[in-house]
Amino acid sequence: MIGARIQSLRHQKRMSLTELAARAGVAKSYLSSIERDLQSNPSIQFLRKLAPVLGVNVQTLILHDQGDKPETLDQEWIQLIQELNELGLNKESLRKIVVQLKMRQTVTYDQAQ
């Protein structure tokens, strides 16, 4: 994941954790927790600090390598999707809800239809 990619790039650059943290201006403890996947969702601002020091762009840190296995949906997600489908919410309706949520606006069931 992101932590493993950061660690791999750091090793390729032959940098210590301390050196990368200092050069990027980030907390060494937080960087360590990202690399060890104790924290798995670093902010874009954090990644923007690391990327130039590692000699890559932010997308390289975020995007999965071709060798990464896609994550599978667990049974709860599948059941939730099936329930939403049974309620008449199709993919387009769900996309509308997601857009509304991103805009932090209230969306009702009727608006999504």
Solvent accessible surface area in square Angstrom, and as a share of the most:
residue,aa,sasa,rsa
1,M,92,0.41
2,I,30,0.15
3,G,2,0.02
4,A,53,0.41
5,R,22,0.08
6,I,0,0.00
7,Q,64,0.29
8,S,52,0.33
9,L,27,0.13
10,R,20,0.07
11,H,105,0.47
12,Q,124,0.55
13,K,103,0.44
14,R,213,0.78
15,M,11,0.05
16,S,60,0.39
17,L,37,0.18
18,T,73,0.43
19,E,68,0.31
20,L,0,0.00
21,A,4,0.03
22,A,78,0.60
23,R,142,0.52
24,A,12,0.09
25,G,54,0.52
26,V,23,0.13
27,A,59,0.46
28,K,103,0.44
29,S,86,0.55
30,Y,73,0.28
31,L,0,0.00
32,S,20,0.13
33,S,15,0.09
34,I,1,0.01
35,E,14,0.06
36,R,146,0.53
37,D,72,0.37
38,L,117,0.58
39,Q,88,0.39
40,S,82,0.53
41,N,133,0.68
42,P,10,0.06
43,S,53,0.34
44,I,74,0.38
45,Q,113,0.50
46,F,16,0.07
47,L,3,0.01
48,R,147,0.54
49,K,98,0.42
50,L,0,0.00
51,A,3,0.02
52,P,93,0.59
53,V,27,0.15
54,L,1,0.01
55,G,56,0.54
56,V,38,0.22
57,N,85,0.44
58,V,27,0.16
59,Q,103,0.46
60,T,58,0.34
61,L,0,0.00
62,I,66,0.33
63,L,113,0.56
64,H,106,0.47
65,D,81,0.42
66,Q,191,0.85
67,G,71,0.69
68,D,48,0.25
69,K,179,0.76
70,P,118,0.74
71,E,136,0.61
72,T,126,0.74
73,L,105,0.52
74,D,79,0.41
75,Q,125,0.56
76,E,137,0.61
77,W,140,0.49
78,I,61,0.31
79,Q,95,0.42
80,L,80,0.40
81,I,79,0.40
82,Q,97,0.43
83,E,78,0.35
84,L,43,0.22
85,N,99,0.51
86,E,141,0.63
87,L,108,0.54
88,G,44,0.42
89,L,10,0.05
90,N,86,0.44
91,K,147,0.62
92,E,96,0.43
93,S,8,0.05
94,L,48,0.24
95,R,138,0.50
96,K,89,0.38
97,I,36,0.18
98,V,70,0.40
99,V,78,0.45
100,Q,48,0.22
101,L,108,0.54
102,K,157,0.67
103,M,105,0.47
104,R,221,0.81
105,Q,89,0.40
106,T,120,0.70
107,V,33,0.19
108,T,71,0.41
109,Y,106,0.40
110,D,114,0.59
111,Q,112,0.50
112,A,0,0.00
113,Q,101,0.45
